[in-house]
Amino acid sequence: MKIFGKNPTGEHLSIVKESPQYKLGAFNNQSKTNTFADGVKTSDLLKDFFKKNDNRIPSTPIPSIKQTITSEKNGLFYYWFGHSSYLIIINGFKILVDPVFSGYASPFSFSIKAFKGSNIYSTEDIGPVDLLIITHDHYDHLDYETILKLKNKVSKIICSLGVGSHLKYWGINAGLINELDWWKDLKINNDLHITATPARHFSGRGFKRAQTLWSSFVLETTYGHIFIGGDSGYDKHFREINKSFKDIKIAFLECGQYNTKWPYIHMQPEETVEAAIDLEAKTLFPIHWGKFALAYHAWNEPAQRITSAAHEKEIKISIPKIGQEVNLESEFTFTDWWN
């Protein structure tokens, strides 16, 4: 099935193998990273899966705002589309991150469906895209249907090393694709420079894991640095990134789909706040929640916990509704709409 994609082979695989992150036939994290905590068995996960949680999926549609998106104005703007999909517009230049508009985060349309009200935007609403960023190849970040619809609307693609193999397999023009290993960078234009930075996670769309890299990214802009976190467990890399990029204006960091049984590959909300502190980010925008149930916690628990932790640590945090326009140069106030 095309939707599973294709891992690097041949000459592409030879390039992948030259990466310092690639050892013993797979990509590796900076620190030892098991998928599950010590002592966790498959049976433990199955027990959690079948436990009843009435609030894991919202009982009513997610509050959201559908509006016309235009790039015909100067400034720095942000639109969140739920989970880890969002659009940044910098003086009319449109940057789309990990778009998933198919309505599901799985190889099968009947599985891991979007919450009601959370999937109100489509590729048609976004229009032409100047830069598409793909942090890694999991289904909730790299969506086959969305990529096909964006095929003729994207001017340039930045992705983690190896991920371009999926894109080329799906018919994307190889000339659009720019793969980056950790700490490699690319000048996009006079006002935008991008660097791939480490994350603590894994990859894979089938049984074989870690054949493509997972990354965070730093955008150097005329408005300051913007951190695109992707998926990551908490680790030393946030402090290391801060050493190279001191002026992080905004950090988009994951705060959902966590569990104490997989503590190394996703952050608890309180750890997300610690990551923002490590980065010395001026403002934290929590992502990776609000659209799909990939863990067993209540759908709105990430927002409840992270706002509490941010207020306790005196970290500025912003959580807009899905689709709401945020002017990142102005003060933005939000309500606890998830309650």
WOPELIN-V998156 format. One record per backbone hydrogen bond with DSSP energy under -0.5 kcal/mol. CO is the residue of the C=O (numbers start at 1). NH is the residue of the N-H. E is the energy in kcal/mol with one decimal. If there is no record, write none. Layout:
BEGIN
CO,NH,E  CO,NH,E
END
This chain:
BEGIN
1,4,-1.4  2,5,-2.2  9,12,-1.1  9,13,-1.1  10,14,-1.7  11,15,-1.8  12,16,-2.2  13,17,-2.4  14,18,-0.6  15,18,-1.1  16,19,-1.8  19,22,-1.6  21,23,-0.7  21,28,-2.1  23,26,-1.0  26,23,-2.8  37,40,-1.9  41,44,-0.8  41,45,-1.3  42,46,-2.1  43,47,-2.0  44,48,-1.7  45,49,-2.3  46,50,-1.8  47,51,-0.5  48,51,-0.9  53,56,-1.7  55,299,-2.8  63,322,-0.8  65,67,-0.6  68,70,-0.6  71,73,-1.2  75,91,-3.4  76,328,-2.5  76,329,-0.5  77,89,-2.4  78,326,-2.0  79,87,-2.7  80,323,-3.3  82,85,-1.9  83,288,-2.0  84,86,-0.5  85,81,-2.9  86,97,-2.9  87,79,-2.3  88,90,-0.5  88,95,-3.2  89,77,-2.5  89,91,-0.6  90,93,-2.1  92,94,-0.6  93,90,-2.6  93,95,-0.5  94,96,-0.5  94,130,-0.9  94,131,-2.2  95,88,-2.9  96,133,-2.8  97,86,-1.5  99,143,-0.7  103,114,-2.7  108,111,-1.9  112,105,-2.2  115,118,-2.0  116,62,-3.5  122,125,-0.5  122,126,-1.0  123,127,-1.7  129,155,-2.1  131,96,-2.5  132,158,-3.0  133,98,-2.7  133,135,-0.5  134,160,-1.1  135,215,-1.5  138,141,-2.2  138,142,-3.1  141,143,-0.6  142,144,-0.6  143,147,-2.6  144,148,-2.2  145,149,-1.7  146,150,-1.6  147,151,-0.9  150,153,-2.8  150,154,-0.9  153,129,-3.1  156,132,-2.6  157,178,-2.0  158,134,-2.4  159,180,-2.4  160,163,-2.0  161,213,-3.0  162,165,-1.7  163,166,-1.1  163,167,-1.3  164,168,-2.8  165,169,-1.8  166,170,-1.4  167,172,-2.4  168,171,-1.5  173,176,-2.0  173,177,-0.5  174,177,-1.0  176,157,-3.0  178,159,-2.1  180,161,-1.5  181,184,-2.1  184,196,-2.6  186,188,-0.6  186,194,-2.7  189,192,-1.2  191,222,-0.6  192,188,-2.2  192,189,-1.8  193,220,-3.5  194,186,-2.5  195,218,-2.5  196,183,-4.2  197,216,-2.8  199,201,-0.6  200,233,-2.6  203,210,-1.6  207,209,-0.7  210,27,-2.9  216,197,-3.0  217,228,-3.3  218,195,-2.0  218,220,-0.6  219,221,-0.7  219,226,-2.5  220,193,-1.8  221,224,-1.5  224,221,-1.4  225,249,-2.3  225,250,-1.3  226,219,-3.1  226,228,-0.5  227,229,-0.7  227,252,-2.9  228,217,-2.5  230,254,-0.5  232,267,-0.6  235,238,-0.9  236,239,-0.6  236,240,-1.7  237,241,-2.6  238,242,-1.8  239,243,-1.2  240,244,-0.9  241,244,-0.7  241,245,-2.1  246,248,-1.1  247,225,-2.4  247,249,-1.0  248,282,-1.9  249,283,-1.1  250,227,-3.0  251,253,-0.8  251,285,-2.9  252,229,-2.3  253,287,-2.3  259,262,-1.5  260,263,-0.6  261,37,-2.5  262,266,-0.6  268,271,-0.9  268,272,-1.8  269,273,-1.6  270,274,-1.6  271,275,-2.5  272,276,-2.0  273,277,-2.0  274,278,-2.6  275,279,-2.1  276,280,-0.7  276,281,-2.2  277,280,-0.7  283,251,-2.3  284,286,-0.6  284,318,-2.4  285,253,-1.5  287,255,-2.3  289,83,-2.3  291,115,-2.3  292,294,-0.9  298,301,-1.3  298,302,-0.5  300,304,-1.9  301,305,-2.8  302,306,-2.5  303,307,-1.9  304,308,-1.5  305,309,-2.4  306,310,-2.5  307,311,-2.2  308,312,-2.0  309,313,-2.0  310,314,-0.5  310,315,-3.1  311,314,-0.6  316,284,-2.5  321,324,-1.9  322,65,-3.0  326,78,-1.9  326,328,-0.9  327,330,-1.8  335,337,-2.2  336,339,-2.1
END
